[in-house]
Amino acid sequence: MTLELEKVSRAVHGVPHISDVSLRLERGSLNVLLGATLSGKTSLMRLMAGLDAPSSGRVLADGRDVTGLSVKKRSVAMVYQQFINYPALSVYENIASPLRVAGLPRAEIEARVVEAARLLKLEPYLQRRPLEMSGGQQQRCAIARALVKRADLVLLDEPLANLDYKLREELREELPRIFASTGAVFVYATTEPTEALLLGGNTATLREGALTQFGPTAGVYRHPHDLATARVFSDPPLNVLRATKVGGRVRLASGDAIAAAGAFADVPDGAYTIGVRAHHLRVEDGAAYDAPPSDGSEFRLRASVSVAEITGSETFLHMVAAGEGADASALIALLPGIRTYEPGAAVDVVFDPGHILLFDAAGARAGRVLDVAA
């Protein structure tokens, strides 16, 4: 099945939840809906499933208008964030339940349950009840029950959010393999950019109910069309700074200026917004430098440390940039290893103009597309 949304919008009591979304999802594809909480991911899934009707626009399945068709008459399966299983039934019976409701022959039910259990590595647990298993195994059971229906559309609404880190990593690695074994359209909602990158496929970025970009996941990450998409697809948050290009020179709001290079090389004079991902910032002891390097090849600005967040193998350094006036910029750098800084410590933040995302005053992508900005 190919699923297509044509200018779909939905408002509840006059409040827009989805705004003019057009999207085409091909048969056998994995599609990630990426956005913050309340960005419209679940609302869009409910429109795809037929649980809600759009206020305007159409939903098409293989070119057929199914906008007014109820979920019961569509070939849809859903997996939610919560572990929704029948606690009194065995894992086998949980997986088999939608097939029994559909009245399939016993042999067909047996074959499908065994196949789903093999895909989700549940074969040793088929006679257990859900509460006798770990959280990850319970969610595997819920996913197996969705897959066994062989629905044309499978919707997964943040299915790993309630699992601990180790279980999330384990299932994230396995899900693309599981998805590839079916011909369904898969739609997977998440708030985590890292999860979208791990899953691959295609990604649709959502912000306040609007679709900002859709395409192959790596492409959307590397080449966001606008600042809104870049913000959605950055974790840690995107570092945003103001800059002005005049006569072959680029000056930050903090006062540092260098020769126009990288993404700035072929844009006209004017005001711009720079986006820099956390792993492209370098941090140096601020006491060591009183002026930018003589060759002017890198941006350098003074900042003060807010907090150093140590995760074990990496340190997230939160800072506030100096020289930004009332709009002081919060910065975050992802640094390798354990790095300790006292709050208020002065540091120099350095980054290469070849490692930036550049946007014009309206927030649209400007300048050359540079893969190194990823």
N, C-alpha and C positions, 0 to 999 in steps of 0.2 A: 504494500500500500504506500502511496505517496500522500502525505498530508500537507495541505496548503491553507494558510490563513491569508485572507484578502482584506486589508484595511480594517482589521478587527479592533473594536473598542468596547469597553465595558465600564459603566458608571453605576455606583450604588448610592442611592439617595442623593444623587447629584454630584457625588465625589468620584472623579475618574480613577479607576484602578488599572485599566489598560488603555493606551492611547494609540490608535491608528497603526497597529502592528501588521506587517506583511511578512510572511515567512513561508518557505517551501522546504519540507523535510522529505528526503528521498528514502525509498525502500532500502532496508538493510543498513541504515545510517545510525551513528551514535551522535546525539546532539545535546550539548550542555547548555543549560540556562544559567548564566552567571550574573549575580547581582547581590547587593546588600539585602538585609532583611527589609521587607516592605517594598522591594523594587518591582514586584509584580510576577515573580516566578510561579507561585502557587496559583494565582488568579489566571495566568496564561495556561497552565496545565489543566485547570478545571474547564476552560473553554475548549481545549483540545479534546478532552474526554467527553464533553457533552453534559457535565454536571451543572454548568451554568450556560446561559445563552448570551451571546454578545448583544450590546446595545445597538451596534451597527457593524457592518461587514459580514463576511461569509467564511465558513469553514468547509473545505472540500476534501474528500477522500477519494483518491483515484479519479479526480475530476468531477465527482458527484457531490452536489450540495447536501451536506449533512447538518447544516446549521441548526435546524429545529429538531434533530433526531436525539432521543434520549440516550443516556449512557448504556441502558440495558439493550439497546438495539445496535450498539457499536461493538467492534472487536477491540476492546480496551482492557488492559490490566494495569493496576497501580500498586506501588509500594511506598509506604509512608515512613516518616522519621521514627515513629513509634513502632515497637515490635507487635504487630497485630497478628496474633495467632490464636487458635482455639485452645485454651489451656487444658481442657479435659480430653482432648484428642491426641493421639500419637502424632509424631512428625509425619509418618506415612499418611495418616488420615487428613492432616492439615493440608498437605500438598494435593491429595486426591479430592478434597472437598469441592472445588469448582467443577471438576469433571463428573462427580456424582450428581451434582445439581443439574448438569447438562444432559445427564442420562446416557453417558457413553458406556459401551460394553466393558465388562470387567477386564478382559484381556487388554483392551486399549488403555484403560486406566493404569493397569499394572506396568505396561510398557512405558507410558509417559512419566509416571512417578519415578521409576528406576532411572530413566534417562536424566530427569531433572536432579535427582539425588546425586547422580554421578558428576554432573556438571558443577554442582555446589558442594561436592565432597561431604555429603550427608549420609552416605550409605551405612556407616556404622551406627547411626543414631535414629534410624527409621522407626524403631519401636519405643523410643523414649518420648516423654511428653516435653513440650517446650520449656517448662520451668525447670527441667532437669538438665538444661544445657546452658552454655555461656550466652552472653548477649550477642556475640558475633554469630554463633550457631543459630540463635533464634531469628536473626535477621536473614541469614541464609535460607532458613525455612520459608520466611515471607517472600523472598525473591523467587525461590523455587516454585511456590504456589502461583506466582504471577507468570513465570515462564511456562509452566505446564499447560496453561490455557492456550498457548500458541497464538496469542492475540497479535493483531497487526500493529498495534500501538502499545508500547509499554512505557509507563510514566513512573519515574523514581524521584520522589520529592525528598531531597536531603536524606537518603536512606542510611547513611553512615554517621550522621551527626551525633547520635546518642551512644556511639561506641567509643571505647578507649583508643588511644593513639595506635597501639600495636595492631588491634583488630581492624582499624580503619585502613592502615597501610596494607595489611594482608588482603582485604577485600578489594581495595583500589587496584592492586596488581592483577587480581583475577577477573574483575568485571569486564575489561575489554575482551578478554578471551571468551568469556561467556556470551557477551553480546555478539561477537563475530560468528558464533555458531548458529545464529538464528537469522531469519530474513526480516525481522520486525523493524519498525521505526522505534528507536529508543530515545527518550527524552529524560535527561538527568539534571535535576536542579541542585545548585550548590552556591554557597556564599564564598567559597575558597578558590582563589585563582590557582593555587598549587594543585588542587584536585582537578580542575579543568585541564591543566597542562598534563597531568599524569594520565588522564583518561583519553586525551587526544580527540579524534573525530572533529566535529564542528562545534563552535561556540557562538552563542547569541548573548551579547552583553545587554543587560537591562538596567535602566535608571528611572525611577519614579514612574514606572508603568510604560515607558517608551523603550523601543528597541534602538540601541545606538549603533550596533554593528553585528553582522553575522558572516561567518566564513570558517575556513579551516582554523583550528584552534591556535596553532603556532603562528599563523599569519595575522590573526587578530591581535595576539600578544605583541608580536614584533612591529606591526604596522597599524596601530590604532588610527582610525580616521579623525578622531577628535579627542579633546582633553577629557571629556566625560568617559569615553571608553578606556582611555589610559588609566584613569583613576580607578575604574571598576576592576581592571585587569592588572592591578599592582598590589602585592602583599610582600613586604611591608608597604604602607601607603606611599604613593608617588610623591617625591620631593618636587615642589613647584616654586619657581622663582621668576621674578619679572626682569626683563632685559630690553634694551633699546639698541637698535643698529643704526649707526650714523656714519656714512662715509667710509665704509670698510672697517669700522671698529664696532665692537659690541660691548656695551657697558651694563653691568648688573645694577640693580637698585642700590646695592651696598657700595657701589663706586668702583669696583674692580672692572678693568677693561682689557680686552685682548683683540687681536686681529680676527676678523670674521672668517671662520673656518668651519669645517664639518657641515652641519645642517644649515648654518648661517651663510654659507658661501654664495648661494644663488638666490637669496631673498631680497626684496627691496628694503630700503630704510623704513624704520617704523618700530612700534612697540610689539613685543612678543612675550609669550609665556614659555619658559623652559621647564620640561619635565625630566627628572633624573631619577632612575631607579636606585634603590638603597645600595645595591651591590656595586654601583659605579662611583660611589663617593669614597674618597680616600681621606683619612683623618690624620693630621699631624699635630705635634705639640705647638700650640699657638705662640709660645714664647720664642720659638726658633726663627720666626719670620716676621718682619715688619713691613715687607713689600712683596708684590707678586714676583715670580721668577723673571729674570731679565729677558728671556725669549718670548714671554707672553703667550705661551702655547696652551696654557691651562687656566681655567677659572679658579680663583682662590678667594675665599671669603672667611671672615672671622665669625666664630660662633661660640656660644657658651653651652656647656653640657647641662642637660636637665637630669638625666638618669642613664646609667649603663645597665642594660637588661641582659644578663648572662644566661644563655640556654645550655651551655656545656661546651659544644664545639664552636659556637658562634656568639657574638655579642651584638645586640641591637643598641646602638648609641643614639639616644634622643637628644636633640640640640635645638637651640633657637639662634637663627642667623642674626648677626649684628647689621646695622645700617639699613634696616627695612622699615624704620619708622613705626607708625601706628599699625602697619600690616606686617609686623614681625613674622618671619617665616619659620614654621616648625620644620625641622629636618630630622631625618632618620637615616643612619648608615648601618649597613650590615657588614660587620668586620669579622674576619676569621679568628678563631681562638678566644681565649679569655682576656678581655681588656678591661682594666679598672680605671675609672675616672671619678674624681670628686665632683659633686654637683657645683655648678658655677665655674668650673675650670674652663680656661680659654683654649680653644683649638682652632686650627685652620682646616677648612673643608675644601678639598681640591677635586676637580673633575674635568675631564677632557671634553671639548666641544663636539668630538666625534661620537660621544656616548650620551647624547641627549635626544629627547623627543621635543620637537619644536612646533608651537601652535601660534596662530595669529590672534589678534585682539578678540575675535569672535569665538575662539576655541577650536577652530578647524586646523587640521594638520598643515604645516608649512614646511618648505625646504625639501631637500632630497630625502628619500627613504634610506636610512642607514641601518643595516642589520646589526651593527655593533651596538646600537642603542638598546638592544634586548638584554 
